[in-house]
Amino acid sequence: MTTNGRTSPEVRLGATTDDGIAASIFALVDRGAGRRPELAMEMRGRIELCFAEDLAPVRLVFEGGVVVVEDGAWDEPDLRITGRLPHVVALTVAPLVGGVPNPATVRGRSALAKVAGGQVRVEGDRALGRRLLRLLAIR
């Protein structure tokens, strides 16, 4: 898709479940892809977001200019982020520096503390994780 002369990936909502939040994550990904199309186009991989609450995991696949967001798990994702929903969301609202939460800000320190304290676990491709945070960043 071309917007304002920039090519951005097609973002699709896949399968959803009654206990899932894929539609909400889809909105964040779609917004991020529109704001940062070059970043979204270069991303490749399978990502899984798992929540401590009784919610279905959300899986994302970035491949060939298409992003699919849906409820469900991967057997072996390239990146898995696990934690309580508010703690995972805290990563998306923290100001970033170099693709990670900025420790010079209150929100950045709070997000980093959640990761350091094990409340949010990041497993797999850390570079993909940094790109995901940049894509989902609210600011």
Biotite code that builds the C-alpha atoms (Angstrom):
import biotite.structure as struc

atoms = struc.array([
    struc.Atom([0.000, 0.000, 0.000], chain_id="A", res_id=1, res_name="MET", atom_name="CA", element="C"),
    struc.Atom([1.278, 3.477, -0.827], chain_id="A", res_id=2, res_name="THR", atom_name="CA", element="C"),
    struc.Atom([0.404, 6.428, 1.397], chain_id="A", res_id=3, res_name="THR", atom_name="CA", element="C"),
    struc.Atom([1.878, 9.889, 0.872], chain_id="A", res_id=4, res_name="ASN", atom_name="CA", element="C"),
    struc.Atom([4.460, 8.380, -1.473], chain_id="A", res_id=5, res_name="GLY", atom_name="CA", element="C"),
    struc.Atom([5.558, 5.828, 1.141], chain_id="A", res_id=6, res_name="ARG", atom_name="CA", element="C"),
    struc.Atom([5.007, 2.096, 0.849], chain_id="A", res_id=7, res_name="THR", atom_name="CA", element="C"),
    struc.Atom([3.563, 0.510, 3.960], chain_id="A", res_id=8, res_name="SER", atom_name="CA", element="C"),
    struc.Atom([2.703, -3.119, 4.559], chain_id="A", res_id=9, res_name="PRO", atom_name="CA", element="C"),
    struc.Atom([-0.795, -4.477, 4.367], chain_id="A", res_id=10, res_name="GLU", atom_name="CA", element="C"),
    struc.Atom([-1.962, -5.101, 7.936], chain_id="A", res_id=11, res_name="VAL", atom_name="CA", element="C"),
    struc.Atom([-4.618, -7.807, 8.272], chain_id="A", res_id=12, res_name="ARG", atom_name="CA", element="C"),
    struc.Atom([-6.698, -9.003, 11.193], chain_id="A", res_id=13, res_name="LEU", atom_name="CA", element="C"),
    struc.Atom([-6.726, -12.794, 11.187], chain_id="A", res_id=14, res_name="GLY", atom_name="CA", element="C"),
    struc.Atom([-8.571, -15.231, 13.417], chain_id="A", res_id=15, res_name="ALA", atom_name="CA", element="C"),
    struc.Atom([-10.072, -13.881, 16.628], chain_id="A", res_id=16, res_name="THR", atom_name="CA", element="C"),
    struc.Atom([-11.497, -15.595, 19.708], chain_id="A", res_id=17, res_name="THR", atom_name="CA", element="C"),
    struc.Atom([-13.994, -14.577, 22.367], chain_id="A", res_id=18, res_name="ASP", atom_name="CA", element="C"),
    struc.Atom([-11.195, -14.279, 24.948], chain_id="A", res_id=19, res_name="ASP", atom_name="CA", element="C"),
    struc.Atom([-8.734, -12.508, 22.666], chain_id="A", res_id=20, res_name="GLY", atom_name="CA", element="C"),
    struc.Atom([-7.487, -8.980, 22.140], chain_id="A", res_id=21, res_name="ILE", atom_name="CA", element="C"),
    struc.Atom([-6.049, -9.343, 18.635], chain_id="A", res_id=22, res_name="ALA", atom_name="CA", element="C"),
    struc.Atom([-8.335, -6.582, 17.343], chain_id="A", res_id=23, res_name="ALA", atom_name="CA", element="C"),
    struc.Atom([-6.850, -4.131, 19.856], chain_id="A", res_id=24, res_name="SER", atom_name="CA", element="C"),
    struc.Atom([-3.279, -5.133, 19.001], chain_id="A", res_id=25, res_name="ILE", atom_name="CA", element="C"),
    struc.Atom([-4.216, -4.916, 15.309], chain_id="A", res_id=26, res_name="PHE", atom_name="CA", element="C"),
    struc.Atom([-5.175, -1.256, 15.829], chain_id="A", res_id=27, res_name="ALA", atom_name="CA", element="C"),
    struc.Atom([-1.777, -0.498, 17.408], chain_id="A", res_id=28, res_name="LEU", atom_name="CA", element="C"),
    struc.Atom([0.118, -2.343, 14.651], chain_id="A", res_id=29, res_name="VAL", atom_name="CA", element="C"),
    struc.Atom([-1.920, -0.706, 11.877], chain_id="A", res_id=30, res_name="ASP", atom_name="CA", element="C"),
    struc.Atom([-1.310, 2.744, 13.380], chain_id="A", res_id=31, res_name="ARG", atom_name="CA", element="C"),
    struc.Atom([2.394, 2.033, 13.788], chain_id="A", res_id=32, res_name="GLY", atom_name="CA", element="C"),
    struc.Atom([2.733, 0.726, 10.229], chain_id="A", res_id=33, res_name="ALA", atom_name="CA", element="C"),
    struc.Atom([1.069, 3.886, 8.935], chain_id="A", res_id=34, res_name="GLY", atom_name="CA", element="C"),
    struc.Atom([3.360, 6.135, 10.983], chain_id="A", res_id=35, res_name="ARG", atom_name="CA", element="C"),
    struc.Atom([6.567, 4.145, 10.429], chain_id="A", res_id=36, res_name="ARG", atom_name="CA", element="C"),
    struc.Atom([6.092, 2.304, 7.111], chain_id="A", res_id=37, res_name="PRO", atom_name="CA", element="C"),
    struc.Atom([9.801, 1.777, 6.434], chain_id="A", res_id=38, res_name="GLU", atom_name="CA", element="C"),
    struc.Atom([10.230, 0.066, 9.802], chain_id="A", res_id=39, res_name="LEU", atom_name="CA", element="C"),
    struc.Atom([7.152, -2.111, 9.289], chain_id="A", res_id=40, res_name="ALA", atom_name="CA", element="C"),
    struc.Atom([8.279, -3.126, 5.786], chain_id="A", res_id=41, res_name="MET", atom_name="CA", element="C"),
    struc.Atom([11.719, -4.234, 6.980], chain_id="A", res_id=42, res_name="GLU", atom_name="CA", element="C"),
    struc.Atom([10.395, -6.347, 9.853], chain_id="A", res_id=43, res_name="MET", atom_name="CA", element="C"),
    struc.Atom([10.435, -10.129, 9.408], chain_id="A", res_id=44, res_name="ARG", atom_name="CA", element="C"),
    struc.Atom([9.440, -12.773, 11.903], chain_id="A", res_id=45, res_name="GLY", atom_name="CA", element="C"),
    struc.Atom([6.835, -14.389, 14.113], chain_id="A", res_id=46, res_name="ARG", atom_name="CA", element="C"),
    struc.Atom([5.966, -12.721, 17.406], chain_id="A", res_id=47, res_name="ILE", atom_name="CA", element="C"),
    struc.Atom([3.771, -13.964, 20.238], chain_id="A", res_id=48, res_name="GLU", atom_name="CA", element="C"),
    struc.Atom([2.334, -11.839, 23.044], chain_id="A", res_id=49, res_name="LEU", atom_name="CA", element="C"),
    struc.Atom([1.246, -13.936, 26.036], chain_id="A", res_id=50, res_name="CYS", atom_name="CA", element="C"),
    struc.Atom([-0.731, -12.500, 28.916], chain_id="A", res_id=51, res_name="PHE", atom_name="CA", element="C"),
    struc.Atom([-0.973, -13.633, 32.545], chain_id="A", res_id=52, res_name="ALA", atom_name="CA", element="C"),
    struc.Atom([-4.678, -12.789, 32.505], chain_id="A", res_id=53, res_name="GLU", atom_name="CA", element="C"),
    struc.Atom([-7.166, -15.260, 31.060], chain_id="A", res_id=54, res_name="ASP", atom_name="CA", element="C"),
    struc.Atom([-6.689, -13.924, 27.520], chain_id="A", res_id=55, res_name="LEU", atom_name="CA", element="C"),
    struc.Atom([-5.737, -15.730, 24.346], chain_id="A", res_id=56, res_name="ALA", atom_name="CA", element="C"),
    struc.Atom([-2.167, -15.095, 23.199], chain_id="A", res_id=57, res_name="PRO", atom_name="CA", element="C"),
    struc.Atom([-1.780, -12.798, 20.208], chain_id="A", res_id=58, res_name="VAL", atom_name="CA", element="C"),
    struc.Atom([0.445, -13.786, 17.334], chain_id="A", res_id=59, res_name="ARG", atom_name="CA", element="C"),
    struc.Atom([1.885, -11.511, 14.693], chain_id="A", res_id=60, res_name="LEU", atom_name="CA", element="C"),
    struc.Atom([3.692, -12.429, 11.525], chain_id="A", res_id=61, res_name="VAL", atom_name="CA", element="C"),
    struc.Atom([5.683, -9.924, 9.486], chain_id="A", res_id=62, res_name="PHE", atom_name="CA", element="C"),
    struc.Atom([6.448, -11.334, 6.056], chain_id="A", res_id=63, res_name="GLU", atom_name="CA", element="C"),
    struc.Atom([6.743, -10.013, 2.518], chain_id="A", res_id=64, res_name="GLY", atom_name="CA", element="C"),
    struc.Atom([5.034, -6.670, 3.029], chain_id="A", res_id=65, res_name="GLY", atom_name="CA", element="C"),
    struc.Atom([2.107, -8.197, 4.930], chain_id="A", res_id=66, res_name="VAL", atom_name="CA", element="C"),
    struc.Atom([1.443, -8.206, 8.666], chain_id="A", res_id=67, res_name="VAL", atom_name="CA", element="C"),
    struc.Atom([-1.146, -10.570, 10.126], chain_id="A", res_id=68, res_name="VAL", atom_name="CA", element="C"),
    struc.Atom([-2.360, -10.073, 13.700], chain_id="A", res_id=69, res_name="VAL", atom_name="CA", element="C"),
    struc.Atom([-4.550, -12.762, 15.243], chain_id="A", res_id=70, res_name="GLU", atom_name="CA", element="C"),
    struc.Atom([-5.422, -14.613, 18.406], chain_id="A", res_id=71, res_name="ASP", atom_name="CA", element="C"),
    struc.Atom([-3.407, -17.791, 18.851], chain_id="A", res_id=72, res_name="GLY", atom_name="CA", element="C"),
    struc.Atom([0.001, -19.117, 19.814], chain_id="A", res_id=73, res_name="ALA", atom_name="CA", element="C"),
    struc.Atom([3.095, -20.118, 17.866], chain_id="A", res_id=74, res_name="TRP", atom_name="CA", element="C"),
    struc.Atom([4.988, -23.322, 18.672], chain_id="A", res_id=75, res_name="ASP", atom_name="CA", element="C"),
    struc.Atom([8.324, -21.554, 18.255], chain_id="A", res_id=76, res_name="GLU", atom_name="CA", element="C"),
    struc.Atom([8.052, -17.811, 17.640], chain_id="A", res_id=77, res_name="PRO", atom_name="CA", element="C"),
    struc.Atom([11.080, -15.703, 16.854], chain_id="A", res_id=78, res_name="ASP", atom_name="CA", element="C"),
    struc.Atom([10.081, -13.458, 19.766], chain_id="A", res_id=79, res_name="LEU", atom_name="CA", element="C"),
    struc.Atom([7.798, -14.124, 22.737], chain_id="A", res_id=80, res_name="ARG", atom_name="CA", element="C"),
    struc.Atom([6.794, -11.393, 25.202], chain_id="A", res_id=81, res_name="ILE", atom_name="CA", element="C"),
    struc.Atom([4.998, -12.602, 28.324], chain_id="A", res_id=82, res_name="THR", atom_name="CA", element="C"),
    struc.Atom([3.467, -10.659, 31.203], chain_id="A", res_id=83, res_name="GLY", atom_name="CA", element="C"),
    struc.Atom([0.369, -9.030, 32.592], chain_id="A", res_id=84, res_name="ARG", atom_name="CA", element="C"),
    struc.Atom([-1.454, -6.945, 29.997], chain_id="A", res_id=85, res_name="LEU", atom_name="CA", element="C"),
    struc.Atom([-0.818, -3.604, 31.777], chain_id="A", res_id=86, res_name="PRO", atom_name="CA", element="C"),
    struc.Atom([2.883, -4.407, 32.059], chain_id="A", res_id=87, res_name="HIS", atom_name="CA", element="C"),
    struc.Atom([3.169, -5.277, 28.364], chain_id="A", res_id=88, res_name="VAL", atom_name="CA", element="C"),
    struc.Atom([1.253, -2.102, 27.486], chain_id="A", res_id=89, res_name="VAL", atom_name="CA", element="C"),
    struc.Atom([3.692, -0.111, 29.656], chain_id="A", res_id=90, res_name="ALA", atom_name="CA", element="C"),
    struc.Atom([6.389, -0.987, 27.125], chain_id="A", res_id=91, res_name="LEU", atom_name="CA", element="C"),
    struc.Atom([4.380, 0.683, 24.345], chain_id="A", res_id=92, res_name="THR", atom_name="CA", element="C"),
    struc.Atom([3.819, 3.964, 26.205], chain_id="A", res_id=93, res_name="VAL", atom_name="CA", element="C"),
    struc.Atom([7.369, 4.380, 27.491], chain_id="A", res_id=94, res_name="ALA", atom_name="CA", element="C"),
    struc.Atom([9.505, 6.878, 25.570], chain_id="A", res_id=95, res_name="PRO", atom_name="CA", element="C"),
    struc.Atom([12.241, 5.016, 23.695], chain_id="A", res_id=96, res_name="LEU", atom_name="CA", element="C"),
    struc.Atom([15.911, 5.565, 23.103], chain_id="A", res_id=97, res_name="VAL", atom_name="CA", element="C"),
    struc.Atom([17.702, 3.173, 20.772], chain_id="A", res_id=98, res_name="GLY", atom_name="CA", element="C"),
    struc.Atom([14.571, 1.001, 20.591], chain_id="A", res_id=99, res_name="GLY", atom_name="CA", element="C"),
    struc.Atom([14.362, 0.394, 24.342], chain_id="A", res_id=100, res_name="VAL", atom_name="CA", element="C"),
    struc.Atom([12.529, 2.277, 27.108], chain_id="A", res_id=101, res_name="PRO", atom_name="CA", element="C"),
    struc.Atom([14.409, 5.445, 28.022], chain_id="A", res_id=102, res_name="ASN", atom_name="CA", element="C"),
    struc.Atom([15.772, 5.140, 31.590], chain_id="A", res_id=103, res_name="PRO", atom_name="CA", element="C"),
    struc.Atom([15.921, 8.947, 31.848], chain_id="A", res_id=104, res_name="ALA", atom_name="CA", element="C"),
    struc.Atom([12.099, 9.065, 32.052], chain_id="A", res_id=105, res_name="THR", atom_name="CA", element="C"),
    struc.Atom([9.724, 7.800, 34.738], chain_id="A", res_id=106, res_name="VAL", atom_name="CA", element="C"),
    struc.Atom([7.755, 5.650, 32.278], chain_id="A", res_id=107, res_name="ARG", atom_name="CA", element="C"),
    struc.Atom([10.968, 4.288, 30.780], chain_id="A", res_id=108, res_name="GLY", atom_name="CA", element="C"),
    struc.Atom([12.370, 3.319, 34.187], chain_id="A", res_id=109, res_name="ARG", atom_name="CA", element="C"),
    struc.Atom([9.051, 1.718, 35.126], chain_id="A", res_id=110, res_name="SER", atom_name="CA", element="C"),
    struc.Atom([8.978, -0.356, 31.929], chain_id="A", res_id=111, res_name="ALA", atom_name="CA", element="C"),
    struc.Atom([12.612, -1.418, 32.342], chain_id="A", res_id=112, res_name="LEU", atom_name="CA", element="C"),
    struc.Atom([11.963, -2.372, 35.972], chain_id="A", res_id=113, res_name="ALA", atom_name="CA", element="C"),
    struc.Atom([9.131, -4.666, 34.858], chain_id="A", res_id=114, res_name="LYS", atom_name="CA", element="C"),
    struc.Atom([11.492, -6.455, 32.485], chain_id="A", res_id=115, res_name="VAL", atom_name="CA", element="C"),
    struc.Atom([14.393, -6.555, 34.958], chain_id="A", res_id=116, res_name="ALA", atom_name="CA", element="C"),
    struc.Atom([12.093, -7.781, 37.745], chain_id="A", res_id=117, res_name="GLY", atom_name="CA", element="C"),
    struc.Atom([10.717, -10.603, 35.599], chain_id="A", res_id=118, res_name="GLY", atom_name="CA", element="C"),
    struc.Atom([7.183, -9.195, 35.415], chain_id="A", res_id=119, res_name="GLN", atom_name="CA", element="C"),
    struc.Atom([7.627, -9.041, 31.644], chain_id="A", res_id=120, res_name="VAL", atom_name="CA", element="C"),
    struc.Atom([9.709, -11.730, 29.955], chain_id="A", res_id=121, res_name="ARG", atom_name="CA", element="C"),
    struc.Atom([11.259, -11.208, 26.544], chain_id="A", res_id=122, res_name="VAL", atom_name="CA", element="C"),
    struc.Atom([12.474, -14.399, 24.888], chain_id="A", res_id=123, res_name="GLU", atom_name="CA", element="C"),
    struc.Atom([14.062, -14.741, 21.483], chain_id="A", res_id=124, res_name="GLY", atom_name="CA", element="C"),
    struc.Atom([15.197, -12.188, 18.937], chain_id="A", res_id=125, res_name="ASP", atom_name="CA", element="C"),
    struc.Atom([15.904, -9.009, 20.936], chain_id="A", res_id=126, res_name="ARG", atom_name="CA", element="C"),
    struc.Atom([16.512, -6.952, 17.782], chain_id="A", res_id=127, res_name="ALA", atom_name="CA", element="C"),
    struc.Atom([13.022, -7.905, 16.575], chain_id="A", res_id=128, res_name="LEU", atom_name="CA", element="C"),
    struc.Atom([11.733, -6.891, 20.005], chain_id="A", res_id=129, res_name="GLY", atom_name="CA", element="C"),
    struc.Atom([13.326, -3.446, 19.724], chain_id="A", res_id=130, res_name="ARG", atom_name="CA", element="C"),
    struc.Atom([11.795, -2.990, 16.268], chain_id="A", res_id=131, res_name="ARG", atom_name="CA", element="C"),
    struc.Atom([8.381, -4.080, 17.622], chain_id="A", res_id=132, res_name="LEU", atom_name="CA", element="C"),
    struc.Atom([8.595, -1.534, 20.443], chain_id="A", res_id=133, res_name="LEU", atom_name="CA", element="C"),
    struc.Atom([9.453, 1.217, 17.954], chain_id="A", res_id=134, res_name="ARG", atom_name="CA", element="C"),
    struc.Atom([6.540, 0.172, 15.752], chain_id="A", res_id=135, res_name="LEU", atom_name="CA", element="C"),
    struc.Atom([4.017, 0.082, 18.614], chain_id="A", res_id=136, res_name="LEU", atom_name="CA", element="C"),
    struc.Atom([5.299, 3.232, 20.341], chain_id="A", res_id=137, res_name="ALA", atom_name="CA", element="C"),
    struc.Atom([2.445, 5.579, 21.119], chain_id="A", res_id=138, res_name="ILE", atom_name="CA", element="C"),
    struc.Atom([4.647, 8.671, 20.893], chain_id="A", res_id=139, res_name="ARG", atom_name="CA", element="C"),
])
